[in-house]
Amino acid sequence: MRIEVSRDVFRLAQVFTISRGSRTEAQVLTVRITEGGVTGWGECVPYARYGETLESVTAEIEALSGSLTREALYDLLPAGAARNAVDCALWDLQAKQAGKRVWELAGLAQPEPEITAFTLSLDSPDKMREQAALHAHRPLLKIKLGTPDDMPRLEAVRAGAPDAQIIIDANEGWSAEVYADLAPHLVRLGVSLVEQPLPAGDDDALIGMDRPVPVCADESCHDRASLAALKGKYDVVNIKLDKTGGLTEALALRDAAVAQGFEVMVGCMVGSSLAMAPATLVAQGAKVVDLDGPLLLAEDRADALTFDAAGVHPPAAKLWG
């Protein structure tokens, strides 16, 4: 078994801004695992918020050796970007070797398209209104917020897209006081979900707080071990493969979260269709799907995912799985 890791860069269609900064390109790591002349591949996006860099994640992957299994990965790598790319590459490899699709190997029903959110990055109210109007035909818009002065932005987006469903991602940018002040307005403006309003380390403030709009754990939820600390704070958990450490744990987290009474959102980092492909399996039947990474790119992989009025489609076998 041979493991190779390389860096790929995809230009973004426009500057993408969240409360923690801006970017003009997506830098990803691509892992290829070859065995018996067959190659499976996967993609990850190292995330500085979790102490990851392209270099540190590359080093984690390059330290692996020998014949790997998905089960063994749990002992070799922690939940995170490195394990995600390797886990997904192993799923792809196994599917190609077996002549089956990953959903069959995982015992899942054949996946169908799912409506996905389209993300509007943080900007001035006027610019966000323009972006909202440009994408007002989309059924679900996600707004990046996370400053003390977000009310004009939210009003502007609603004015620009009066009929779209809106969800908000504050990226840990609000205080408990800001969230409490905004909450009634979220209801008034028809917001259907709020992601991570408070910093993960300060989210105990959500206990006992009125939540008129469902609150989703993103930075506070990584894998199944996270769930115990989320009770009483969150209504929904955002499952991202770069946090869970791959499809294997993502599927397990989804089942455990539902069993414990949480609803599920399936999200992504800004990456290519290769990164989204495994997540389409986790996204089946989710409350919210946010797999718009390829829609934010100016360029993508060959055999890219299909996005249309039905939503994001599962991958063709030529791409993954």
Secondary structure per residue as TSV (DSSP state, phi and psi in degrees):
chain	resnum	aa	ss	phi	psi
A	1	M	-	360.0	127.2
A	2	R	E	-114.9	131.1
A	3	I	E	-114.4	125.5
A	4	E	E	-125.1	141.9
A	5	V	E	-130.4	134.7
A	6	S	E	-136.5	160.2
A	7	R	E	-101.1	132.0
A	8	D	E	-125.0	147.2
A	9	V	E	-125.1	129.8
A	10	F	E	-120.0	125.8
A	11	R	E	-69.2	141.7
A	12	L	E	-85.4	152.8
A	13	A	E	-66.7	-30.4
A	14	Q	E	-157.9	167.6
A	15	V	E	-57.9	134.3
A	16	F	E	-113.9	122.3
A	17	T	E	-125.1	132.9
A	18	I	E	-124.0	-177.2
A	19	S	T	-65.7	-16.7
A	20	R	T	-97.2	-3.7
A	21	G	E	145.9	-177.0
A	22	S	E	-123.1	159.9
A	23	R	E	-148.9	157.3
A	24	T	E	-118.9	-2.3
A	25	E	E	-150.9	157.4
A	26	A	E	-104.4	119.1
A	27	Q	E	-102.7	119.8
A	28	V	E	-127.2	164.4
A	29	L	E	-112.6	134.0
A	30	T	E	-111.2	126.6
A	31	V	E	-109.5	131.5
A	32	R	E	-120.8	128.0
A	33	I	E	-118.5	122.5
A	34	T	E	-116.6	132.9
A	35	E	E	-148.4	126.7
A	36	G	T	60.0	33.3
A	37	G	T	80.4	2.8
A	38	V	E	-111.2	137.4
A	39	T	E	-121.7	129.0
A	40	G	E	-110.2	153.4
A	41	W	E	-140.6	161.0
A	42	G	E	-153.9	166.6
A	43	E	E	-133.1	146.5
A	44	C	E	-138.7	161.3
A	45	V	-	-124.8	98.5
A	46	P	-	-56.9	141.1
A	47	Y	-	-127.7	119.2
A	48	A	G	-60.6	-30.8
A	49	R	G	-56.1	-28.7
A	50	Y	G	-106.3	20.0
A	51	G	T	76.0	20.5
A	52	E	-	-103.6	144.7
A	53	T	-	-130.6	164.9
A	54	L	H	-57.2	-38.7
A	55	E	H	-71.2	-43.6
A	56	S	H	-68.0	-38.8
A	57	V	H	-71.2	-38.1
A	58	T	H	-58.8	-43.5
A	59	A	H	-63.1	-40.6
A	60	E	H	-59.9	-42.9
A	61	I	H	-71.7	-42.1
A	62	E	H	-67.6	-19.4
A	63	A	T	-76.2	-13.5
A	64	L	-	-74.7	148.4
A	65	S	-	-154.8	166.6
A	66	G	S	79.9	-170.2
A	67	S	S	-85.7	119.2
A	68	L	-	-99.3	151.3
A	69	T	-	-127.8	158.2
A	70	R	H	-62.6	-35.9
A	71	E	H	-65.0	-39.9
A	72	A	H	-69.0	-25.2
A	73	L	H	-59.7	-30.9
A	74	Y	H	-60.5	-30.2
A	75	D	H	-89.5	-17.9
A	76	L	H	-96.5	-31.4
A	77	L	S	-137.1	143.9
A	78	P	-	-76.4	167.6
A	79	A	S	-56.9	133.5
A	80	G	S	156.1	-171.1
A	81	A	H	-64.7	-42.9
A	82	A	H	-60.0	-49.8
A	83	R	H	-64.9	-32.9
A	84	N	H	-59.9	-53.0
A	85	A	H	-62.0	-40.1
A	86	V	H	-70.0	-44.6
A	87	D	H	-58.6	-46.9
A	88	C	H	-67.5	-34.8
A	89	A	H	-66.1	-37.9
A	90	L	H	-67.3	-38.9
A	91	W	H	-60.4	-45.6
A	92	D	H	-63.9	-43.1
A	93	L	H	-60.2	-47.3
A	94	Q	H	-62.1	-40.3
A	95	A	H	-64.1	-43.0
A	96	K	H	-66.5	-38.6
A	97	Q	H	-67.3	-34.1
A	98	A	H	-87.8	-12.3
A	99	G	T	68.2	30.3
A	100	K	S	-129.4	170.8
A	101	R	-	-89.1	154.3
A	102	V	H	-59.3	-39.1
A	103	W	H	-61.1	-31.2
A	104	E	H	-70.4	-44.4
A	105	L	H	-62.1	-33.1
A	106	A	T	-85.3	-2.2
A	107	G	T	72.4	29.7
A	108	L	-	-101.4	159.1
A	109	A	-	-69.7	156.5
A	110	Q	-	-60.3	125.7
A	111	P	-	-71.9	151.9
A	112	E	-	-121.4	166.0
A	113	P	-	-61.5	149.4
A	114	E	B	-131.3	134.7
A	115	I	-	-60.8	130.1
A	116	T	-	-114.8	150.7
A	117	A	-	-68.0	156.2
A	118	F	E	-120.3	129.3
A	119	T	E	-93.2	131.4
A	120	L	E	-102.0	121.9
A	121	S	-	-77.2	163.8
A	122	L	S	-65.7	130.4
A	123	D	-	-159.6	-172.0
A	124	S	-	-68.2	156.3
A	125	P	H	-53.7	-42.4
A	126	D	H	-63.5	-43.0
A	127	K	H	-67.8	-37.6
A	128	M	H	-70.0	-33.4
A	129	R	H	-64.9	-42.4
A	130	E	H	-60.6	-44.7
A	131	Q	H	-65.2	-39.7
A	132	A	H	-62.9	-42.3
A	133	A	H	-64.8	-37.6
A	134	L	H	-63.7	-32.1
A	135	H	T	-112.8	20.1
A	136	A	T	-64.3	-18.4
A	137	H	T	-74.5	-15.4
A	138	R	S	-77.7	142.7
A	139	P	S	-73.7	-22.7
A	140	L	E	-140.0	118.6
A	141	L	E	-112.1	138.3
A	142	K	E	-111.8	129.4
A	143	I	E	-107.7	127.8
A	144	K	E	-84.7	118.1
A	145	L	-	-125.8	-150.5
A	146	G	-	117.0	31.3
A	147	T	S	-129.2	165.9
A	148	P	T	-70.5	-9.4
A	149	D	T	-116.3	44.8
A	150	D	-	-87.7	-15.7
A	151	M	H	-58.6	-45.5
A	152	P	H	-61.9	-32.8
A	153	R	H	-66.4	-45.1
A	154	L	H	-63.9	-43.5
A	155	E	H	-60.2	-40.3
A	156	A	H	-66.5	-41.3
A	157	V	H	-65.9	-42.2
A	158	R	H	-63.6	-37.6
A	159	A	H	-66.1	-36.7
A	160	G	H	-75.7	-28.2
A	161	A	-	-134.7	74.2
A	162	P	T	-65.3	-21.7
A	163	D	T	-106.2	-9.3
A	164	A	S	-75.7	147.4
A	165	Q	E	-73.2	139.2
A	166	I	E	-122.6	133.2
A	167	I	E	-122.0	156.8
A	168	I	E	-122.1	139.4
A	169	D	E	-121.3	110.7
A	170	A	-	-86.7	-9.4
A	171	N	T	48.1	45.3
A	172	E	T	67.2	17.0
A	173	G	-	-88.6	-6.8
A	174	W	-	-103.4	158.9
A	175	S	-	-94.6	170.1
A	176	A	H	-60.5	-36.6
A	177	E	H	-68.4	-43.3
A	178	V	H	-62.5	-44.7
A	179	Y	H	-62.0	-44.1
A	180	A	H	-62.1	-37.5
A	181	D	H	-68.5	-36.6
A	182	L	H	-80.5	-26.5
A	183	A	H	-50.9	-48.4
A	184	P	H	-61.7	-32.6
A	185	H	H	-73.6	-29.5
A	186	L	H	-61.8	-41.4
A	187	V	H	-65.1	-46.5
A	188	R	H	-58.9	-36.2
A	189	L	T	-94.2	7.9
A	190	G	T	74.6	26.6
A	191	V	E	-71.1	134.3
A	192	S	E	-103.9	-10.5
A	193	L	E	-165.5	146.3
A	194	V	E	-124.6	123.2
A	195	E	E	-91.9	132.0
A	196	Q	-	36.7	66.8
A	197	P	-	-67.5	-32.2
A	198	L	S	-112.8	156.2
A	199	P	-	-55.9	144.4
A	200	A	G	-56.1	-35.0
A	201	G	G	-78.1	-9.8
A	202	D	G	-118.0	15.7
A	203	D	G	-80.7	0.5
A	204	D	G	-60.9	-21.3
A	205	A	G	-63.5	-18.1
A	206	L	G	-75.0	-18.3
A	207	I	T	-65.3	122.8
A	208	G	T	81.2	-6.1
A	209	M	-	-79.0	141.6
A	210	D	-	-63.5	130.3
A	211	R	-	-123.0	79.5
A	212	P	S	-68.1	-21.7
A	213	V	S	-117.8	135.9
A	214	P	-	-53.4	137.6
A	215	V	E	-109.6	132.6
A	216	C	E	-111.4	134.4
A	217	A	E	-85.7	122.1
A	218	D	S	-112.6	-78.5
A	219	E	T	-61.4	-19.8
A	220	S	T	-85.1	-7.9
A	221	C	-	-126.2	118.8
A	222	H	-	-114.5	-53.4
A	223	D	S	-145.6	-168.5
A	224	R	G	-60.2	-29.6
A	225	A	G	-65.7	-18.5
A	226	S	G	-77.0	-24.2
A	227	L	G	-61.7	-38.5
A	228	A	G	-58.2	-35.2
A	229	A	G	-82.6	-4.0
A	230	L	G	-95.4	-12.7
A	231	K	T	-60.7	133.6
A	232	G	T	82.7	-7.2
A	233	K	T	-109.9	-38.6
A	234	Y	-	-127.5	153.5
A	235	D	S	-104.4	-23.7
A	236	V	E	-136.5	149.3
A	237	V	E	-119.4	138.1
A	238	N	E	-95.9	114.3
A	239	I	E	-95.2	118.3
A	240	K	-	-123.5	133.5
A	241	L	H	-64.4	-29.8
A	242	D	H	-70.2	-18.9
A	243	K	H	-88.8	-43.9
A	244	T	H	-71.2	-24.6
A	245	G	T	89.0	31.2
A	246	G	S	122.9	173.3
A	247	L	H	-64.7	-37.2
A	248	T	H	-57.1	-51.6
A	249	E	H	-73.4	-32.2
A	250	A	H	-61.0	-43.4
A	251	L	H	-65.1	-40.4
A	252	A	H	-67.0	-39.8
A	253	L	H	-64.3	-42.4
A	254	R	H	-57.6	-48.0
A	255	D	H	-65.0	-41.9
A	256	A	H	-67.6	-40.3
A	257	A	H	-62.9	-46.4
A	258	V	H	-62.3	-41.4
A	259	A	H	-62.9	-28.4
A	260	Q	T	-94.7	8.6
A	261	G	T	93.7	5.2
A	262	F	-	-87.0	149.4
A	263	E	E	-89.6	167.4
A	264	V	E	-122.2	135.0
A	265	M	E	-116.6	142.9
A	266	V	E	-118.7	118.3
A	267	G	-	-120.4	-170.1
A	268	C	-	-155.2	162.2
A	269	M	-	-85.7	178.5
A	270	V	S	-84.7	100.7
A	271	G	-	-143.5	-172.1
A	272	S	-	-88.4	-179.4
A	273	S	H	-60.1	-27.9
A	274	L	H	-64.6	-36.3
A	275	A	H	-71.7	-35.1
A	276	M	H	-76.3	-28.9
A	277	A	H	-53.5	-51.8
A	278	P	H	-64.4	-31.8
A	279	A	H	-67.4	-23.8
A	280	T	H	-63.6	-25.3
A	281	L	H	-73.0	-39.5
A	282	V	H	-69.9	-28.6
A	283	A	T	-75.9	-8.8
A	284	Q	T	-60.0	118.3
A	285	G	T	77.5	8.0
A	286	A	-	-68.4	153.7
A	287	K	S	-61.4	-43.8
A	288	V	E	-136.7	135.2
A	289	V	E	-116.3	130.0
A	290	D	-	-133.8	73.9
A	291	L	-	-118.8	52.0
A	292	D	-	-96.3	8.4
A	293	G	G	-44.9	-51.0
A	294	P	G	-63.1	-27.1
A	295	L	G	-70.5	-17.8
A	296	L	G	-91.2	-5.6
A	297	L	B	-93.4	151.6
A	298	A	S	-88.6	-11.7
A	299	E	S	-151.5	155.6
A	300	D	-	-147.1	179.1
A	301	R	-	-68.6	160.7
A	302	A	T	-64.9	152.9
A	303	D	T	56.4	42.5
A	304	A	-	-65.0	162.4
A	305	L	-	-60.9	150.9
A	306	T	-	-93.8	130.7
A	307	F	E	-120.4	126.6
A	308	D	E	-150.8	-163.5
A	309	A	T	-62.3	-23.3
A	310	A	T	-81.2	-12.5
A	311	G	E	116.9	-153.8
A	312	V	E	-90.2	127.8
A	313	H	-	-90.3	152.7
A	314	P	-	-60.2	158.3
A	315	P	-	-72.4	149.7
A	316	A	-	-72.6	153.2
A	317	A	T	-60.0	-27.0
A	318	K	T	-64.6	-29.2
A	319	L	T	-82.0	-57.5
A	320	W	-	-165.7	145.7
A	321	G	-	71.2	360.0
